[in-house]
Amino acid sequence: MFKGDFPHEAINAFLRMHTAAFTPKFLQRYLLQQGIRVPAREIPDYLDMHPLVFELSGNEYVSRAGLFTAAYFSIKPSAFELREGILVIGHRCMPFADPEMLPHELQFFSGKYAISKKCMEVFSDDVLDMYRLFGEEYVPQYLALDPGNEQRDFAGNDYEIPNRINMTVCDMQPYYERWDFSSDDRLLARVADWHKGLIEIVPLKQKRSHRFESTPDDERRRFWYRCMDSCLQTAIRTYGPCGSIEEQLAFAYLGNTGLLCRPDCGSIEEYLAQTESIDFAEYGVETRLWKKGEEVYASPLWKGHMQAEFDFSDTLFAEIGIPIPEFMLDAYIFDSLYRKDKTVKNVYKRIVPETCVLDEWQVKTFLLHLESRYAILSETYNRFTDFTKAEVRRSALELYSALVKLMCELDSCGLSVDAFPQQDLVILSQLFAHTGRLIEVIVYQENLTDSDIVSASVSLEGMVGSFEDIEEVLIAVMHSKKKDAFSIIK
């Protein structure tokens, strides 16, 4: 676990701006120049878990900024966009732009001039395909975060996408007219500044003597599709489902930017429309790219039996044998303070399920840690200001406790992971991660609005429903296998 004084912000700033490959030693010297001392052995551990970093061979690393700055990619505007004189940003800049930036936060340029944006009402069916790489399960959230939909209550409508929505788009009408842009043409884009989200575009005109003529550009693009297919299949085979489709695509480009990021490239949208080898596939409650006709396999959920997919170094696993992050401990303590508990033992009971048997030293260590943290948080706790989010936090913690309890039961039952339905294990892992992220937001995000609380409650309802479905299946399998084993022994 990294100490509280670990220079997270300084390293993040370096990773967002540094575009060359680097070694941990180089980063250590950079930090030292800033007056920050970090042991060399801690840096690789931090980089290995950082979402903006890729490990190269020879003890070298490269950041996303380094991988994609100045990288070319292609956008093929749709007939709808040409007709309306717009460009829908959507997922078009994936995986080249900062994945933490929303589409409307990216800024497109033509030459030295920024392309203006406007908000317009569109039919949902005209634009949804341009958001699909975010995963169908996340499209409503991305649409809800568009400034044009600030007044629309997506959460209150259970995140159902209406027939018409408002959307922030690039106003391309003067550019399309100036370029005499047609349906055969495309936009060549380049990441000018990864940190700021600046994207340069130029038109690529397609010259044909007649509509059905195959040009040298077409042949080069067909070659690009074959290369993209090979690189993506290799990435899927090597790295599996990853954390998102965006991450799968980023791994496809890792080590292949010279081959794929070239002016005659096609777009990922076009590739996915014509490939016969890769398709969108269900991965628990999420979506991934996968080999057509095959089920997405479950990435390891257990170490031996139980292995959470998040990093154990940032949890209390070493102390108590359960992967509880520090922020989760704070959440349970805030919940206890709101309940006006008189002792930390109630907190302990909510965190550690009865099915999890700890060694005596683990119990003592954890209780000491709990008492110390409880004393610190209680000094500044304000029950009045905590009122607005207390109930949704409690509901989230109840789900989290139920998830931990089920995982402990599966871990202690003695059955192999292969004995259980893999998609249900995937959903269990995803619910564990999603619930954790939701609780972290509830605990640390200041000034949560009523809309935020409603949104969190709606998300929780869906997650609770998913959990109840898989809990029933997994427990039934566990009991069935145990009964079969008992019958054989008898």
N, C-alpha and C positions, 0 to 999 in steps of 0.2 A: 504494500500500500504506500502511495507516495505521500510524503510529509506535507503538512499544511503550507510550508514555505516553498514548495516546489514551484519553479517559475513557469507555470502553465501559460500565462499570457505572453511572456517573452518568447517562448518557443512557438506558440501559435502565430505571433506576429512574424517571426522568421519564416515559418512554413508558408505563410500567405504571400510573402514577397520574394523569397529566394527561389530562383528558377533553374539553378544548376544542380546536378547530383552532388550529394555531400555525404560525409562520414560522421559518425557520432563524435569523433575527435574534433572535426571541423566545427560542429555545432557547439561543442564544449568551449572551444577557443572564442567563438562568436559571443557566447554568453559571458565569458570572462571579460571580454572587452566592454560589456555592458555593466560590469561590476557584479556579475552573478556567478557564484561558484556552484557547480553541480558535479558530483562524482561521475566519472565516465561510465561506470557500470550501470547507472540508473537510466542513462539516455536511451540505449537500445530498447530497454523494457518499455519505456514510454512511447517511443516511436512505433514499436510493433503493435501497439493497441490504438494508435492515433488514426482517425478516419481520413485524414488529409495526406497520409504518407504511404508510399509503396516501397517495399524492400527490393533492392536490386542485388545482383551478385557482387561478391568481393567486399562485403561490409559497407556497401553504399546504399543510400536511400534517395528517393526523389519525391517531392511533394506534388500534389495535384496541380499547383500553380506551375511547377517545373515541367510536368508531363504535358500540360495542355496550352500553356502560353504560346502564342503564334501558331497554334495548330489549326489547319484548315478543316472545315466540314461543310456539308452541303444541305441546303433547304430547298425543297420543291413546293412552292406555293400551290394550294389547291385551286380548283375552278371557283369555289366560293370566295376565296381570298382575292383572286384576281378581279372577280365581278364587283366586290365591295371595295377594292382598292386598299386592302389591309394586309397585315401579316400577324397571325396569331402566334405568339411566342411559345406557349405551352411547353412541351418537352423537347422542342426543336434543338435546344443547346445542350442536351444531355449526351454524353457525360462530360462535356468540355467545360461548362461553367461550374461555379461553386454550387454544390448541391444544396447548400443551406440558403441560397438566394431564391426567392420566389420569382416566377416568370416576369411579372411586371416590374421587378427591381432591376432587371438587366437592361442595359442601354445600348441600342443599335446606332451605328454611325455609317454614313456614306461619305467617303472622303473626310473632310474636316468637320462635317456638320452632323449634329445629333438628329436622329429621326424622331419626330414628335410622336407622342402617343395620344390616344383618345379613348373615351369609353363609349361603347355602343351596345345596343341590345341585339342579341343573335339567337337563332334557334340552336338549342343544345346539340341536336344531331349534326349540325354543321361543324362543330368544333371538338367534340368529345374524342375523336380519333387522334387529335393533336395533343392529348393529355394522357394517352393510354400507357405510355412508358412509366408513368408514375405508379402504375398499378391501379386497376379499376376500383379497388377498395379505397384508394386515397383521392381519387378525382374529385369527389364532392368537397373534400376539405380544401383542395387547391382552389377550386372555384369560389368557395366561401371566403377565402383570404384575398381574393381580388378586390381592390378598392371599389370597384363598381358595384359590389354586392354587400357593402357595409351595412346597408339598411335591410338586407334580406335575411330572414331568420332560418338558416339552413338547419341548425340544431333542433329548433322547435318542430321542424318538419321531418325529423329523423333522417336528415341528410339525403333526402330524395331530391334528385335533380329535376327542376321544373322544365317545361317545354322551352321557355325563353329565359335567358339569363343575361346579365350585364357583364361585359368583359373589357379589360384594358388591352388595346391592340396598337400595333405600330401603324401610323397613317402613311401608307405607301402610295397613295394615288398619284402625287406629283412625280414620284420616282418611276412607277410603272409607265406613266405617260412619256416621261423624258427618255426612258430606255426603250420605248416601244416593246414592252415586255409582253410575251405571249405564253401560252400554255406549254410550249416546248422548252421554254427557258427555265433557268434555275438561279438561285442565289448562292454564291460562294462566300462563306463566312469564315472569319478568323478571330481567335481570341486575342484581343489587343492588350487587355489588362485583366487578368484573372481575378485579382483581389477586388477591383472596383466593378467587375461585371460588365466590361466594355467589349462589344462585339462589332467588328467591322464587316460590312457586306459590300459585294460588287455583283453586278449582273453577269451571268454567263449565257450568252446568246447561242442558241442551237441553230446552225445553218444547214438546211436541207433543201435539195432541189424539188423534192416532193415528200408528202407526209410519211410514206412508208420506207423512205431511204434509210439505210443503216450507215451511220457515219463512223469515222475513227474514234470520235468521242464516245459513241455508244459502245464500241468494242472495249475501250479502256475502262468504261464504267462496268461492263459485264465482268471484266477481270477483277475490278474492285469488289464486286459482290462475291466472287469466289473467294477472294482473300478475307473479306469480312466473315464469311461463313466459316472458314477454317479457323480464324482467330477466335471467334465467339464460341465455336464448339470446343476448342482447346481450353478456353477460360472456364466454360461450364464443367468440363471434365476435370479440370485441375482444382477449381475453387468451389464448385458446387453452387448451391442456391444463393450464397452470399447474404448480405443484409438487405438487398433490394435489387431491382432490375438495373438501376443506375450503377450500382457497384459491379454487377456482372459485366456491363458494357465497359466500365472503366478498366477492368482487368483484361478485356479483349484488346484494348488499345495499348496496354502496358507492354513495352518492348516492341510495339508494332506501329508506332506513330509514323515512322518513315514510310511504311507501306500503305497505311490507311489514310493519313492526313495529307492528302495531295490535292492539287487543284482539280483533278479529274475524278474526284470521289463521288460516290452516290450518297444518298441519305439513308439513315438507319430505318426510317419509315418505309422507304422504297424496298430496301433489302428484306424487311420482315414481310412485306406484301408479296414478294416473289419467291422467297426461299421455301424449299420443300423439306428442310431438315430441322428447322427451329420454329417453335410456336410458343404462344402464351400458355402457361399451365398453372393450375391451382397448386398453391404451396401452403397448406393449412388454410388460414383465413386471408392469405395474401396471394400475390401473383408473381411468377418468375418466368424467365425465358428458359425453355428446356427442349430437349430433343423430342420431335413430334412422335406422338403415340406412346411415350414413356411417362411413368409417374415420377414426379420429383421425389428423389430419395430424401430421407430425413438426415440432416446433419447431426452429428453426435450430440445427444441431449445429456448424456451421462458420462462421467469419468468412472470407468468400471461399470457402474450402473447409472449413477446420477451425475451429470455434468451440465451445469447451466451454460448457456451459450455466451453469457457475458464474462468479462474478465474477473477472475477470482481475486486478483491482487488488489482490487478496489472494494473488497468486501471484508466481512468479519469471519470468513470461512476458516482461517487459521485458528481463530480463538474458540469458535463454537461448533465448527463443522457444518454450518448452514450458511449459504451465500447471501447474507443480508448486507446490503450496502449501508454506508454511514447515513445517507440521506433518509433511508427507510427507517433506521433507528430513530432519527429525529421525528419522523412522521408518527411513529408509535408513541413517542414521548409527548408530542403535542396533543395527540388524541387522549392520552392519559391525563394530561393537565386539564384538558377541556372536560373530561369526565369527573374531575376532582378526585382522582384516585389518591389514596393515602400512602401507598407503598409501591415500589417498583416491581414487586412480585407479580402484580396484575399485568404489567407491561410484558414481563418475561413470559407469562402464560399465553399471551396473545401472539407473541413472536415464535416461541418454540412449541411446536405441536406435540401432543402426548405420544405420538408414534415415533418421535425422534428421541432416542435415548443418548444423552450426553455423558461423558466422563465427569467425575466430580470436579476435576481441575478446570474443565471447560465451563461448568456451571458457575463456579466461583469467579473465574476470570470475566465471564460475561456479566455477571451481576455487579462486579466492581466497575466495569466499563459503563454499564447502564446507570448506576448510581451517580457516577461522576458526570456523565453527560446530562442526566436528569437535573442535577443541581445547577449546571451552567444554563440550561434553557429556561428553567423555572424563574431565574432571576429577572429575565426580561419579558416573560410571557404575559400577553394581554388577552384575556378571555373575551373581552368585548369585541376587539378587532378580529378575533379568530372565529367569531360566530358565523360569518357568511360562508366559510368553506369547511366548517367542522363536520357537517353531516356527510358531504360528498367525500371528504377525506376518510371518514369512518367506513363508508360503504366500500371505498377502494381498498382500504386495509383489510376489511373482512374478506374480500375476494383474494387479495394477496395471501392472506393466512390460509385460506382454503387451497390455494395453488401449492403453497409450501407443504401443507399437510399431505396432499395427494402425491406430490413428488417424493416425500419421505416414505410414504406407503409403498410406492412403486420401487423405490430404492431398496427397501428392506424385505421385499417379498421374495427375493432370490431368483426371480425370473430374468431371462435375457431380454434386452431391448427388442430383439427380433420377434419376441412372443406377442408383442402388442401391435395394433394397427399403426402404421408409420405416420399417416396423416394426422391421427389423433395426438400422437406425440409431438408432431410439429406444431399443432395448434396449441398444445400445452406450453411449449416453449415460447411461442409468440405471445400468448396471453400473459405469461410471466414477464416478458420484456415490456409489452405494452402497458401493463398495469404499473410496473415500476416507473416507466417514463411519466405516466399520468400523475402518479403520486409525487414524483419529484417536482413537477410543475406546480401542483397544488401547494406543496410545502414552501417552495422558494420564490415563486412568481408573486411579485407584489401587485396590489391593486387589481385582483381578479374581479372582473365585472360579472353582473348577473348573467349575461350571455355566456361568459366563460364557464360559469358554474353549471348552467343548463347544458351546455355542450359536453362537459365532463360527465354529467349525469346520464345523458343519452348514450355516450360511449360506454359507460359502465354497464348500462342495461344490456347492451349488445354483447359485451364481454362476459357478463354473468350468464347470459343465455347460452353462449358458446361453451363456457366452462361446464355448465350443467349437462350439456349433451355429451361432451367427451368424458366427463367424470363417470357417468353411468356406464359408458362403453368400457373404459379402462378398468374400472372396478369389477365389472362383470367378467372380463377376460382374466383378471388376476384371480378371482375366486374360482372360475372354471378350471384354470390351469392347476391351482392348488388342489382342487377336488380330484382332478385327474391323477395328480402325483400321489395323493393319499390313497386312492383306489388301487394304484399299481403296487404301492408299498404293502398295503393290507393283503 
